[in-house]
Amino acid sequence: MWREERIECLERMQYLESIQHLETLAEFCQRTEGFSRNSLPLQGDFCTSPGLGQKVDETGWFRPYRGNTVIFRLGDVEYKQQKGRHSPAKLQAQIEGTKTRLYARCGNMLAEPLPQCTFHITLHDLQSEGGAGSPEFIDQMGKSGRKAREILSGFRKYFHEPLRLRGTWVFNLVNTSIVLGFRPEDEDSCRRLMAMYQELQAAAFLPYPLTPHVTLAYYRPGAYGQEDLERLRQFLEEENQQTFEIMEDSAPLVQSRSRMGKDGLVVNLDFSDLAYAEFLDMKDF
């Protein structure tokens, strides 16, 4: 236990030393561009993450996996295309369409589908553990949950206007899942998003920065050959078609094109969309 606590303390110190200021929009885009634009191995078989087996069994069914988190619920969230080209539409339905195309192309690689009603953007994970959760874990989850709810009660100050996020790429996230990425739409939204994440570090420390996304599907654990990998690669290329904007010093270098429209989808999130949530597995929030 002492060794684990010491490692956690060192990780915390290293992380705090690396964040002398809140991440800017340009820094965010520079950090996330590489692993989201080129997320699949160029050669060899594709092996899922070893830790995925805690969440999904070998046949693709979700295992018991308990935890808590802070999320933006998307049930009532609308999106609109840039420059008013289209009327607002429900974001969940848009994401469901992408998920349906993913399963049609690569279903043999994927776990059981996530219900549309569970789609969300995670702001900050708190605690998680495989199985029903030990008594010690339940106690720790309760403590982090109380602290997180206390912090959330003060977050209305960050919503003088909606938080604006823009869809980026559909990509493979650490060989665990396929996700739809988001980035802050402007510098003000970026500052507020990163400030909220930093405040929630007091509830449960995470040694990595925030990368907003919606999980479209988890993989079925295992190793997949070149044929499966190529189908997945083609799916990602077709969904993304051309890259979304790449930012440098807050100036767009590449105009975006995707299935989501010429200028990508833009989502407005309000304080009412923010929620503390607990889960029993990856599809039961």
C-alpha positions in Angstrom: 0.0 0.0 0.0 2.8 2.4 0.9 4.5 1.8 -2.4 1.3 2.4 -4.3 0.7 5.7 -2.4 4.2 6.8 -3.1 3.9 6.1 -6.9 0.6 8.0 -6.9 2.2 10.9 -5.1 5.1 11.1 -7.6 2.7 11.0 -10.5 0.7 13.8 -9.0 3.8 15.9 -8.5 5.0 15.3 -12.0 1.6 16.2 -13.4 1.3 19.4 -11.4 4.8 20.4 -12.4 3.8 20.0 -16.1 0.8 22.4 -15.9 2.1 25.8 -15.0 -1.0 27.2 -16.7 -4.3 26.1 -18.1 -3.9 24.5 -21.5 -4.7 26.9 -24.4 -6.7 26.0 -27.4 -3.6 25.9 -29.6 -1.8 23.6 -27.1 -4.9 21.4 -26.8 -5.0 20.9 -30.6 -1.3 20.3 -30.9 -1.5 17.6 -28.1 -4.5 15.7 -29.5 -3.9 16.0 -33.2 -1.3 13.2 -33.5 -3.1 10.4 -31.7 -6.5 11.2 -33.0 -5.6 11.7 -36.7 -3.4 8.6 -36.9 -4.8 6.3 -34.3 -4.3 2.8 -35.9 -1.1 0.8 -36.2 0.5 1.0 -39.7 1.4 -2.7 -39.7 1.1 -5.9 -37.8 -2.0 -7.2 -36.0 -4.3 -5.0 -33.9 -4.4 -6.1 -30.3 -6.8 -4.5 -27.8 -5.7 -3.1 -24.5 -5.0 -5.7 -21.8 -7.2 -3.6 -19.4 -10.2 -3.9 -21.6 -10.9 -7.4 -20.3 -12.0 -5.8 -17.0 -14.9 -4.1 -18.8 -15.8 -6.5 -21.6 -15.6 -10.3 -21.7 -14.2 -12.4 -24.6 -17.6 -12.8 -26.2 -18.3 -9.0 -26.2 -20.7 -8.7 -23.3 -20.0 -6.0 -20.7 -18.7 -7.2 -17.3 -19.7 -5.6 -14.0 -17.5 -2.5 -13.7 -18.5 0.0 -11.0 -17.5 3.6 -10.7 -18.5 7.3 -10.8 -17.7 10.2 -13.0 -18.7 13.8 -14.0 -20.2 14.1 -17.4 -22.2 16.2 -19.9 -25.4 14.4 -20.7 -26.4 14.6 -24.3 -30.1 13.6 -24.1 -31.4 17.1 -24.7 -28.3 18.7 -26.3 -28.8 20.1 -29.8 -26.1 20.8 -32.4 -26.0 23.1 -35.4 -23.7 23.5 -38.3 -21.5 26.5 -38.6 -22.8 29.7 -40.2 -26.4 28.6 -39.7 -26.6 26.2 -42.6 -28.9 23.8 -40.8 -31.4 23.9 -38.1 -30.5 22.4 -34.7 -30.9 18.7 -34.4 -30.4 16.2 -31.5 -26.8 15.3 -31.1 -27.6 11.8 -29.8 -29.3 10.9 -33.1 -26.2 12.2 -35.1 -23.9 10.0 -33.0 -26.2 7.0 -33.3 -25.9 7.2 -37.1 -22.1 7.1 -36.9 -22.3 4.1 -34.5 -24.7 2.3 -36.8 -22.2 2.6 -39.7 -19.4 1.5 -37.5 -21.2 -1.8 -36.5 -22.2 -2.4 -40.1 -18.6 -2.3 -41.2 -16.7 -3.7 -38.2 -19.2 -5.4 -35.9 -17.1 -8.5 -35.4 -14.5 -6.4 -33.6 -16.9 -4.7 -31.2 -18.6 -5.3 -27.9 -22.4 -5.2 -27.5 -23.7 -1.8 -28.6 -24.0 1.0 -26.2 -27.6 2.4 -25.8 -28.1 5.8 -27.5 -29.4 7.2 -24.2 -26.0 6.6 -22.5 -24.0 8.8 -24.9 -22.1 11.5 -23.0 -19.0 13.6 -22.9 -16.9 12.9 -19.8 -15.5 15.9 -18.0 -13.6 14.1 -15.3 -13.5 10.4 -14.3 -13.4 9.7 -10.5 -13.2 6.1 -9.3 -13.7 2.7 -11.1 -13.1 -1.0 -10.3 -14.0 -4.3 -11.9 -16.8 -6.3 -10.4 -19.4 -5.1 -7.9 -16.8 -3.1 -5.9 -15.0 -4.0 -2.6 -16.2 -2.3 0.6 -13.0 -0.2 0.5 -13.7 0.9 -3.0 -17.4 1.8 -2.2 -16.2 3.9 0.6 -13.6 5.7 -1.6 -16.3 6.2 -4.3 -18.6 7.8 -1.8 -15.9 10.2 -0.7 -15.0 11.3 -4.2 -18.7 11.5 -5.1 -19.5 13.9 -2.2 -16.5 16.0 -3.1 -17.3 16.1 -6.8 -20.9 17.2 -6.1 -19.7 19.9 -3.8 -17.4 21.2 -6.5 -20.1 21.0 -9.2 -22.4 23.2 -7.1 -20.1 26.1 -7.8 -19.7 25.5 -11.5 -22.5 27.8 -12.5 -19.9 30.6 -12.6 -18.4 29.0 -15.7 -21.7 29.2 -17.7 -22.2 32.9 -18.2 -22.7 31.6 -21.7 -22.9 28.1 -23.2 -19.7 26.1 -23.4 -19.0 25.5 -27.1 -17.4 22.3 -28.4 -16.7 21.3 -32.0 -16.5 17.7 -33.3 -13.1 16.7 -34.5 -12.2 13.1 -35.6 -13.6 9.6 -35.1 -10.6 7.6 -33.9 -9.3 4.6 -32.0 -8.7 5.5 -28.3 -5.8 3.5 -26.8 -7.0 0.2 -28.4 -10.0 0.2 -26.0 -12.8 2.0 -27.9 -13.8 4.0 -31.0 -14.7 7.5 -30.1 -15.9 10.8 -31.5 -13.5 13.5 -30.4 -14.4 17.1 -29.5 -12.3 20.3 -28.9 -13.2 23.7 -27.5 -14.6 25.9 -30.2 -12.9 29.1 -28.9 -10.3 30.2 -26.4 -12.9 31.2 -23.8 -14.6 27.8 -23.9 -11.2 26.1 -23.6 -10.2 28.2 -20.6 -13.5 27.3 -18.8 -13.4 23.6 -19.7 -9.8 23.3 -18.4 -10.6 25.2 -15.2 -13.5 22.9 -14.4 -11.3 19.8 -15.0 -8.6 21.3 -12.7 -11.1 21.9 -9.9 -12.3 18.3 -10.1 -8.8 17.1 -9.6 -9.5 17.7 -5.9 -12.2 15.0 -6.0 -10.0 12.4 -7.7 -6.6 13.1 -9.1 -5.9 12.0 -12.7 -2.3 12.1 -14.0 -3.3 13.1 -17.6 -5.1 16.0 -19.3 -8.6 16.2 -20.6 -9.5 14.9 -24.1 -13.3 15.3 -24.5 -15.0 12.5 -26.5 -18.1 10.4 -26.9 -17.5 6.6 -26.9 -19.2 5.1 -29.9 -18.2 1.5 -29.1 -15.9 -0.7 -27.1 -13.8 -3.4 -28.8 -14.4 -7.1 -28.1 -11.0 -8.1 -26.5 -8.6 -9.9 -28.7 -6.2 -9.7 -31.6 -7.4 -8.8 -35.1 -5.6 -9.3 -38.4 -4.9 -7.1 -41.4 -8.4 -7.6 -43.0 -10.2 -6.4 -39.9 -7.8 -3.6 -39.4 -8.2 -2.4 -43.0 -11.9 -2.4 -42.7 -11.6 -0.2 -39.6 -9.1 2.0 -41.2 -11.4 2.6 -44.2 -14.3 3.3 -41.9 -12.3 6.0 -40.1 -11.1 7.5 -43.3 -14.6 7.7 -44.8 -16.1 9.2 -41.6 -13.4 11.8 -41.4 -12.9 12.2 -45.1 -10.6 15.2 -44.7 -9.2 16.4 -41.4 -11.0 18.8 -39.2 -9.3 22.1 -38.5 -5.7 21.9 -37.3 -5.0 24.9 -35.0 -1.7 26.8 -34.7 -1.7 30.0 -32.7 -5.5 29.9 -32.8 -5.5 30.2 -36.6 -7.1 27.4 -38.8 -4.6 25.8 -41.2 -6.9 23.2 -42.8 -10.6 23.7 -43.5 -12.7 20.8 -42.2 -14.9 18.4 -44.1 -16.7 15.4 -42.7 -20.0 13.6 -42.7 -21.0 16.2 -40.1 -21.0 19.0 -42.6 -18.5 21.3 -44.3 -17.6 23.1 -41.1 -18.2 20.3 -38.6 -20.7 20.1 -35.8 -20.7 22.6 -33.0 -22.3 21.8 -29.6 -23.5 24.2 -27.0 -23.4 22.8 -23.5 -25.1 24.5 -20.5 -24.8 24.0 -16.7 -28.0 21.9 -16.8 -26.2 19.3 -19.0 -23.5 18.7 -16.4 -24.1 15.8 -14.0 -22.5 13.5 -11.5 -23.1 9.9 -12.5 -22.5 6.4 -11.2 -22.3 3.3 -13.3 -22.5 -0.5 -12.8 -21.0 -1.3 -16.2 -20.1 0.6 -19.4 -23.7 0.7 -20.6 -25.6 1.2 -17.3 -25.3 4.8 -16.1 
